[in-house]
Amino acid sequence: MNWFIILGLAVVIFFNRYFFLEPAISIKIPNFLERMLKYAAPSLLTAICIPIIFFDGQHVLKEMPNNPY
């Protein structure tokens, strides 16, 4: 069962990446979706960095003078 899940996910990921990255397949993304995707990387980076910078391990805000970041 686990091997079927792993292989199934690998197939899904392969076809998604092939479909969107293959130059021979032309996909026209709507303008609003293209504008939204431009914010995906900064949003992800912010979601990863903010808890590291501002929060302690126990979901407590770090004090700013003692914050090494």
N, C-alpha and C positions, 0 to 999 in steps of 0.2 A: 504494500500500500504506500509506504513512504517513497519508494523508488518511482512509483507512478506519479506521485505529487511533484517530486523533484524534476522528473523528465517533462511533465506537463508544464510546469512553470518555466523551464528552460525553453520549451517550444514557444510558449506565449511571449517571452521576452525576446527571443530571436526574431520572431515574425514582427513584433512591434518595432524593434530597432531596424530591421530590414525595410519595413514598409515606409518608415519616416526618413531614413537616411539614404536610401537608394536613389541616385540621381535619375535613373531611367523612369521612375514612377513620379509623376508630377502631381503634387497635392496642393490645392489652393486652400489655405487656411483663412477663415474670415478675419477681417481687420481687428475686430474687438478681441478675438481670441489671441491674435498675434500680439496685441498690446498687453493683454493680461499675462502672457507667457514671458514678456520682458521683465516682469516683476518677480518671477518665480525664484531666480537665483539669489537676489538680495533678501527676499523674504525668508528663504531657507537658511541663509547665512545668519540672519538676525535671530531666527528661532533657535539656532544652535548656540550662538555666542552669548546672548543675553543671560541665560541661566548660569553659564560658567562665570561671567564677569560679575553679576550682581547678586547671586544667591549662594548661600552656603550649602553644604550637603543635606541639611535638614530643612530645606525650604525656608530659610531665614535670610533676610537681607544682610549682605555684608556691610560692615561699617566702611564708609568711604576713606577715612585716613588709614585704615588697616588693610585696604584692598590693594594687593600687589599689581592688579591690572590697571 
